[in-house]
């Protein structure tokens, strides 16, 4: 939450924080169960050239090809 204030210049609302508290543990569990426990997770990622944000961006290495994905 402090990172959002630092990067975006404003803090997260209490409803947004509550949403994160509920959804992020579920997301983490789902990723681990899918064999994706080693992916990088970017939360509330600011999209370039717009004021919009992506809720979650996953980045890592494809398990079969070894290529970035």
Phi, psi and omega per residue, in radians:
X1 nan -0.623 3.095
X2 -1.191 -0.584 3.117
X3 -1.122 -0.635 3.117
X4 -1.119 -0.736 3.109
X5 -1.094 -0.738 -3.133
X6 -1.163 -0.841 -3.054
X7 -1.363 -0.787 -3.026
X8 -1.604 -0.342 -3.133
X9 1.546 0.055 3.073
X10 -2.578 2.710 -3.112
X11 -1.563 2.936 3.107
X12 -1.424 2.486 3.096
X13 -1.208 2.841 3.132
X14 -1.119 -0.600 3.112
X15 -1.195 -0.632 3.098
X16 -1.180 -0.720 3.096
X17 -1.096 -0.734 3.091
X18 -1.090 -0.704 3.107
X19 -1.065 -0.773 3.117
X20 -1.081 -0.748 -3.130
X21 -1.041 -0.589 -3.136
X22 -1.446 -0.737 -2.969
X23 -1.543 -0.559 -3.047
X24 -1.166 -0.704 3.058
X25 -1.090 -0.637 3.106
X26 -1.152 -0.785 3.102
X27 -1.037 -0.810 -3.132
X28 -1.050 -0.779 3.119
X29 -1.081 -0.785 3.138
X30 -1.082 -0.718 3.134
X31 -1.114 -0.786 3.137
X32 -1.107 -0.779 -3.141
X33 -1.115 -0.488 3.120
X34 -1.507 0.057 -3.130
X35 1.377 0.354 -3.094
X36 -1.980 0.571 -3.099
X37 -1.175 -0.270 -3.113
X38 -1.755 0.117 3.139
X39 -1.312 2.692 3.013
X40 -1.418 2.395 -3.129
X41 -2.088 2.059 3.069
X42 -1.834 2.134 -3.110
X43 -1.813 2.437 3.108
X44 0.894 0.839 -3.066
X45 -1.300 2.160 3.128
X46 -1.226 2.137 3.133
X47 -1.384 2.484 -3.107
X48 -1.170 2.542 3.040
X49 1.076 0.431 3.112
X50 -2.702 2.872 3.073
X51 -1.591 0.048 -3.087
X52 -1.456 2.726 3.101
X53 -2.176 2.567 2.976
X54 -1.573 2.353 3.135
X55 -1.034 -0.869 -3.106
X56 -2.514 2.379 3.000
X57 -2.162 2.237 3.103
X58 -1.839 2.352 3.124
X59 -2.434 2.468 3.117
X60 3.138 -2.652 -3.126
X61 -2.001 2.281 3.133
X62 -1.103 2.240 -3.041
X63 -1.139 -0.430 -3.126
X64 -1.662 -0.679 -3.064
X65 -1.683 -0.373 -3.090
X66 1.353 0.050 3.140
X67 -1.512 2.719 3.063
X68 -1.085 2.464 3.106
X69 -2.596 nan nan
